[in-house]
Amino acid sequence: MKQRPVTLRDLGFYVRARINSGISGALNRRRGGAKVRPVASLDEVLDGADTPLALSRLLVGRSNAERQAAVALYLDWRGIPFARHAFSSFEGAGENFGVEIGAGDRVLVLIAHHDAVPGSPGANDNAAAVGILLHLLGRLARTPPANLRVRFLFTAAEELGYLGARVYVQETSLAGIIGVLSLELCGIGDALVVWDVEQEDEFLHRVGAAAQGLGLRRDERYHVVGRIPVFGSDHRAFAAAGLPAYGLTMIPAAEAEALRRFVLSPGRSALMHLIRRPRPFDTYHTSGDTYATLEPAACDAVVAALHAIIAELG
């Protein structure tokens, strides 16, 4: 593994991540509740259905080391070739996994991080997204796009200031990438949100066209939101490298306005963290982020959206 020089930016990520992790862990211990444990054995998942919801059980309730190992186990078991990208620094350690499907010079990157915060089962954050991408890559492998390469990237240590994605961007080639979507909180809701949009570009126009083709009306079932001050994800590492990169999330349409106020107002977000947060943030980073809260229709909607985006780009 390569040793990278430490920057002030790295130190900032490290401090912020440790603070966030400490707060989440302390709050989860204070809330108490059932002990975090897996909802299914690995054999049950491997021998079971390959729906996004069923595949999310690979991760739910497991430690981060177990979650990471479970993703690699699944890819091995399915006979899917994948690249391993291990890293270690003063910030933390982990392993990213990459799968490429399709052909051509243009690359679409789809990301789902496989880690979770301490004390949380990590169902909506982020096992649902991993299940969605594992399901999608299986389907796409049967009919790969002829003029587009889709890179499925399963990252480690997102909860440590998207460390895995930052190291990946620094150490691997970004040639040919036309757009990046990082899946976060994709297992609850009926409306699609693309976020961290400071200026709409060609890639985003194509994403919007795909959504429109599915009948998702702008500002009703498809929302585009500006840069979010407090919350972030792996796409930001790619955006910092000058690539069109955004977060992709599902939300309950009925909560859209409340969520917009919540995520765009840092002071309000901090206060609401202690009182009441709109769905799906009511379980975010808590012991309440359980498998039982996930909605099959939400996961299926994300799969349909990604299929449409791939078709639009391909």
TAWOTA-V500360 format. One record per pair of residues at least 12 apart in sequence whose ideal C-beta (glycine too) atoms are under 10 Angstrom apart, sorted by the first residue. I is the first residue (numbers start at 1). J is the second residue. If there is no record, write none. Layout:
BEGIN
I;J  I;J
END
This chain:
BEGIN
1;85  1;86  1;87  1;88  1;89  1;93  1;95  1;167  1;171  2;87  2;88  2;89  2;167  2;170  2;171  3;88  3;89  4;87  4;89  4;90  4;91  4;166  4;167  4;170  4;171  6;89  6;90  6;91  9;161  9;166  9;240  10;89  10;90  10;91  10;161  10;163  10;166  11;90  11;91  12;161  13;91  13;160  13;161  13;162  13;163  13;166  13;232  14;89  14;90  14;91  14;92  14;160  14;161  14;163  15;91  15;161  16;160  16;161  16;232  17;91  17;92  17;157  17;158  17;159  17;160  17;161  17;162  17;163  18;91  18;92  18;160  18;161  20;117  20;159  20;160  20;161  20;230  20;285  21;92  21;117  21;118  21;119  21;159  21;160  21;161  21;285  22;117  22;118  23;117  23;273  23;285  24;116  24;117  24;118  24;119  24;120  24;159  24;284  24;285  24;286  24;287  25;117  25;118  25;119  25;120  25;285  26;118  26;119  27;117  27;119  27;120  27;273  27;274  27;285  27;286  27;287  28;117  28;118  28;119  28;120  28;285  28;286  28;287  28;288  28;289  29;118  29;119  29;287  30;119  30;287  31;119  31;286  31;287  31;288  32;287  33;119  33;121  33;286  33;287  33;288  33;290  34;61  34;121  34;287  34;290  35;61  35;119  35;287  36;60  36;61  36;62  36;63  36;116  36;118  36;119  36;120  36;121  36;122  36;287  36;289  36;290  37;60  37;61  37;62  37;121  38;57  38;58  38;59  38;60  38;61  38;62  38;63  38;66  38;67  38;70  38;121  38;291  39;56  39;57  39;59  39;60  39;61  39;62  39;121  39;123  39;127  39;290  39;291  39;292  40;54  40;56  40;57  40;58  40;60  40;61  40;291  41;57  42;57  42;58  42;62  42;66  42;69  42;70  42;73  42;74  42;77  44;57  44;58  45;57  45;58  45;59  45;60  45;70  45;73  45;74  45;77  45;131  46;58  46;70  46;73  46;74  46;77  46;78  47;77  49;135  50;74  50;78  50;131  50;134  50;135  50;138  50;139  51;131  51;132  51;135  51;296  51;299  51;300  51;303  52;127  52;128  52;129  52;130  52;131  52;132  52;133  52;134  52;135  52;136  52;186  52;187  52;294  52;296  52;298  52;299  52;300  52;302  52;303  53;123  53;127  53;128  53;131  53;132  53;135  53;187  53;291  53;294  53;295  53;296  53;297  53;298  53;299  53;300  54;131  54;134  54;135  54;296  54;299  55;70  55;71  55;74  55;127  55;128  55;130  55;131  55;132  55;133  55;134  55;135  55;138  55;299  56;122  56;123  56;124  56;126  56;127  56;128  56;129  56;130  56;131  56;132  56;134  56;135  56;186  56;187  56;291  56;294  56;299  57;70  57;123  57;127  57;131  57;291  57;294  58;70  58;71  58;73  58;74  58;114  58;127  58;130  58;131  58;134  59;71  59;74  59;112  59;114  59;115  59;116  59;121  59;122  59;123  59;126  59;127  59;128  59;129  59;130  59;131  59;291  60;116  60;120  60;121  60;122  60;123  60;124  60;127  60;128  60;130  60;131  60;289  60;290  60;291  60;292  60;294  61;116  61;120  61;121  61;122  61;123  61;127  61;290  61;291  62;114  62;116  62;121  62;122  62;127  63;115  63;116  63;118  63;122  64;92  64;94  64;114  64;115  64;116  64;117  64;118  64;122  64;156  64;157  64;159  64;160  65;93  65;94  65;95  65;115  65;156  66;114  67;113  67;114  67;115  67;116  67;122  67;126  67;127  67;130  67;154  67;156  68;94  68;95  68;96  68;97  68;114  68;115  68;154  68;155  68;156  68;157  68;164  69;95  69;114  70;114  70;127  70;130  71;95  71;96  71;97  71;112  71;114  71;130  71;133  71;134  71;154  71;156  72;84  72;95  72;97  72;114  72;154  74;97  74;130  74;134  74;138  74;154  75;97  75;99  75;134  75;137  75;152  75;154  78;99  78;134  78;137  78;138  78;141  79;141  80;97  80;99  80;101  80;134  80;137  80;138  80;141  80;152  81;98  81;99  81;100  81;101  82;96  82;97  82;98  82;99  82;100  82;137  82;152  82;154  83;96  83;97  83;98  83;99  83;100  83;151  83;153  83;172  84;96  84;97  84;98  85;97  85;98  85;153  85;155  85;156  85;164  85;167  85;168  85;171  85;172  86;156  86;164  86;167  87;156  87;157  87;163  87;164  87;166  87;167  87;168  87;170  87;171  88;167  89;157  89;160  89;163  89;166  89;167  91;157  91;160  91;161  91;163  91;166  91;167  92;115  92;156  92;157  92;159  92;160  92;161  92;163  92;164  92;167  93;156  93;157  93;160  93;163  93;164  93;167  94;113  94;114  94;115  94;155  94;156  94;157  94;158  94;160  94;163  94;164  94;167  95;114  95;154  95;155  95;156  95;157  95;164  96;111  96;113  96;114  96;153  96;154  96;155  96;156  96;157  96;163  96;164  96;165  96;167  96;168  96;171  96;172  96;234  97;114  97;152  97;153  97;154  97;155  97;156  97;164  98;111  98;151  98;152  98;153  98;154  98;155  98;168  98;172  99;133  99;134  99;137  99;140  99;141  99;150  99;151  99;152  99;153  99;154  100;137  100;144  100;149  100;150  100;151  100;152  100;153  101;136  101;137  101;138  101;139  101;140  101;141  101;142  101;143  101;144  101;145  101;148  101;149  101;150  101;151  101;152  101;310  102;140  102;141  102;143  102;144  102;145  102;146  102;147  102;148  102;149  102;150  102;151  102;310  102;314  103;144  103;145  103;146  103;147  103;148  103;149  103;314  104;145  104;146  104;147  104;148  104;149  104;176  104;314  105;147  105;148  105;149  105;175  105;176  105;178  106;145  106;147  106;148  106;149  106;150  106;176  106;177  106;178  106;179  106;313  106;314  107;148  107;149  107;150  107;151  107;173  107;174  107;175  107;176  107;177  107;178  107;179  107;180  108;145  108;148  108;149  108;150  108;151  108;152  108;176  108;177  108;178  108;179  108;180  108;181  108;203  108;206  108;306  108;309  108;310  108;313  108;314  109;149  109;150  109;151  109;152  109;153  109;165  109;168  109;174  109;176  109;177  109;178  109;179  109;180  109;181  109;182  109;234  109;235  109;238  109;243  109;245  110;129  110;132  110;133  110;136  110;137  110;140  110;150  110;151  110;152  110;153  110;154  110;179  110;180  110;181  110;182  110;183  110;248  110;306  110;309  110;310  111;126  111;129  111;133  111;151  111;152  111;153  111;154  111;155  111;158  111;162  111;164  111;165  111;168  111;180  111;181  111;182  111;183  111;184  111;233  111;234  111;235  111;237  111;238  111;245  111;247  111;248  112;126  112;127  112;128  112;129  112;130  112;131  112;132  112;133  112;134  112;152  112;153  112;154  112;155  112;158  112;181  112;182  112;183  112;184  112;186  112;233  112;234  112;248  113;125  113;126  113;129  113;130  113;153  113;154  113;155  113;156  113;157  113;158  113;159  113;162  113;163  113;164  113;165  113;182  113;183  113;184  113;233  113;234  114;126  114;127  114;129  114;130  114;154  114;155  114;156  114;157  114;158  114;164  115;155  115;156  115;157  115;158  115;159  115;160  115;163  115;164  116;158  116;159  116;285  116;289  117;158  117;159  117;160  117;284  117;285  117;286  117;289  118;159  118;285  119;285  119;286  119;287  119;289  120;159  120;283  120;284  120;285  120;286  120;287  120;288  120;289  120;290  121;283  121;286  121;287  121;288  121;289  121;290  121;291  121;292  121;293  122;159  122;285  122;289  122;290  122;291  123;187  123;188  123;283  123;288  123;289  123;290  123;291  123;292  123;293  123;294  124;184  124;185  124;186  124;187  124;188  124;189  124;249  124;250  124;279  124;280  124;281  124;283  124;284  124;288  124;289  124;290  124;291  124;293  124;294  124;295  124;298  125;158  125;159  125;184  125;185  125;186  125;187  125;233  125;280  125;281  125;283  125;284  125;285  125;286  125;289  126;154  126;155  126;158  126;159  126;182  126;183  126;184  126;185  126;186  126;187  126;233  126;234  126;289  127;186  127;187  127;289  127;291  127;294  128;183  128;184  128;185  128;186  128;187  128;188  128;250  128;280  128;289  128;291  128;293  128;294  128;295  128;298  128;299  128;302  129;154  129;182  129;183  129;184  129;185  129;186  129;187  129;233  129;248  129;249  129;250  129;299  129;302  130;152  130;154  130;155  130;183  130;186  131;186  131;187  131;294  131;299  131;302  131;303  132;183  132;186  132;187  132;248  132;250  132;298  132;299  132;300  132;301  132;302  132;303  132;305  132;306  133;150  133;152  133;153  133;154  133;183  133;186  133;302  133;303  133;306  134;152  134;154  135;299  135;300  135;302  135;303  136;150  136;152  136;302  136;303  136;306  136;307  136;310  137;150  137;152  137;154  139;303  139;306  139;307  140;152  140;306  140;307  140;310  144;310  144;314  145;310  145;311  145;313  145;314  146;314  147;313  147;314  148;176  148;178  148;310  148;311  148;312  148;313  148;314  149;176  149;177  149;178  149;314  150;306  150;309  150;310  150;313  150;314  151;176  151;177  151;180  153;165  153;168  153;172  153;180  153;182  153;234  153;238  155;167  155;168  155;182  155;233  155;234  155;237  156;168  157;234  158;182  158;184  158;232  158;233  158;234  158;237  159;233  159;285  161;232  161;236  161;237  162;182  162;232  162;233  162;234  162;235  162;236  162;237  162;238  162;240  163;234  163;237  164;234  164;237  165;180  165;182  165;233  165;234  165;235  165;236  165;237  165;238  165;240  165;245  166;234  166;236  166;237  166;238  166;240  166;241  167;237  168;234  168;237  168;238  169;234  169;236  169;237  169;238  169;239  169;240  169;241  169;243  169;245  170;237  170;241  174;238  174;241  174;242  174;243  177;203  177;238  177;241  177;243  177;244  177;245  178;202  178;203  178;206  178;243  178;244  178;313  179;201  179;202  179;203  179;204  179;206  179;207  179;235  179;238  179;243  179;244  179;245  179;246  179;309  179;313  180;203  180;234  180;235  180;236  180;237  180;238  180;239  180;241  180;243  180;244  180;245  180;246  180;247  180;248  181;194  181;203  181;207  181;234  181;235  181;238  181;244  181;245  181;246  181;247  181;248  181;305  181;306  181;309  182;195  182;196  182;232  182;233  182;234  182;235  182;236  182;237  182;238  182;239  182;245  182;246  182;247  182;248  182;249  183;233  183;234  183;235  183;247  183;248  183;249  183;250  183;302  183;306  184;231  184;232  184;233  184;234  184;235  184;247  184;248  184;249  184;250  184;280  184;284  185;231  185;233  185;247  185;248  185;249  185;250  185;251  185;279  185;280  185;281  185;283  185;284  185;289  185;298  186;248  186;249  186;250  186;251  186;280  186;294  186;298  186;299  186;301  186;302  186;303  186;305  186;306  187;250  187;280  187;289  187;291  187;293  187;294  187;295  187;296  187;297  187;298  187;299  187;302  188;249  188;250  188;251  188;252  188;255  188;279  188;280  188;281  188;282  188;283  188;289  188;293  188;294  188;295  188;297  188;298  188;299  189;221  189;249  189;250  189;251  189;252  189;253  189;254  189;255  189;256  189;259  189;279  189;280  189;295  189;297  189;298  189;301  189;302  190;221  190;250  190;251  190;252  190;253  190;254  190;295  190;297  190;298  190;301  191;216  191;217  191;219  191;220  191;221  191;222  191;223  191;249  191;250  191;251  191;252  191;253  191;254  191;255  191;256  191;259  191;298  191;301  192;207  192;210  192;211  192;214  192;216  192;221  192;222  192;223  192;224  192;248  192;249  192;250  192;251  192;253  192;298  192;301  192;302  192;304  192;305  193;221  193;222  193;223  193;224  193;225  193;246  193;247  193;248  193;249  193;250  193;251  193;256  193;259  193;260  193;263  194;207  194;208  194;211  194;222  194;223  194;224  194;225  194;246  194;247  194;248  194;249  194;305  195;223  195;224  195;225  195;226  195;227  195;228  195;231  195;232  195;233  195;235  195;246  195;247  195;248  195;249  195;251  195;263  195;264  196;225  196;226  196;227  196;228  196;231  196;232  196;233  196;235  196;236  196;239  196;245  196;246  196;247  197;223  197;224  197;225  197;226  197;227  197;228  197;244  197;246  197;247  198;226  198;227  198;239  198;246  199;226  199;244  200;224  200;244  201;244  201;246  202;244  203;243  203;244  203;245  203;246  203;309  203;313  204;224  204;244  204;246  205;312  206;244  206;309  206;312  206;313  207;222  207;224  207;244  207;246  207;248  207;305  207;306  207;308  207;309  207;312  207;313  208;222  208;224  208;309  208;312  209;308  209;309  209;312  209;313  210;222  210;304  210;305  210;306  210;307  210;308  210;309  210;310  210;311  210;312  210;313  211;223  211;224  211;305  211;308  211;309  211;312  212;308  212;312  213;305  213;308  213;309  213;311  213;312  214;301  214;304  214;305  214;307  214;308  214;309  216;301  216;304  216;305  216;308  219;253  219;256  220;253  220;256  221;253  221;256  221;301  222;253  222;305  223;249  223;251  223;253  223;256  223;259  223;260  224;246  225;246  225;247  225;249  225;251  225;256  225;259  225;260  225;263  225;264  226;260  226;263  226;264  227;239  227;246  227;247  227;264  228;247  228;260  228;262  228;263  228;264  228;266  228;269  229;263  229;264  229;265  229;266  229;267  229;269  230;262  230;263  230;264  230;265  230;266  230;267  230;269  230;270  230;273  231;247  231;249  231;262  231;263  231;266  231;269  231;281  231;284  232;247  233;245  233;246  233;247  233;248  233;249  234;247  235;247  235;248  248;302  248;305  248;306  248;309  249;263  249;280  249;302  250;280  250;295  250;297  250;298  250;299  250;301  250;302  250;305  251;263  251;278  251;279  251;280  251;281  251;298  252;278  252;279  252;280  252;295  252;298  254;278  254;279  255;277  255;278  255;279  255;280  255;281  255;282  256;278  257;278  258;272  258;276  258;277  258;278  258;279  258;281  259;277  259;278  259;279  259;280  259;281  260;278  261;278  262;276  262;277  262;278  262;281  263;278  263;281  269;281  273;285  279;293  280;293  280;294  280;295  280;298
END
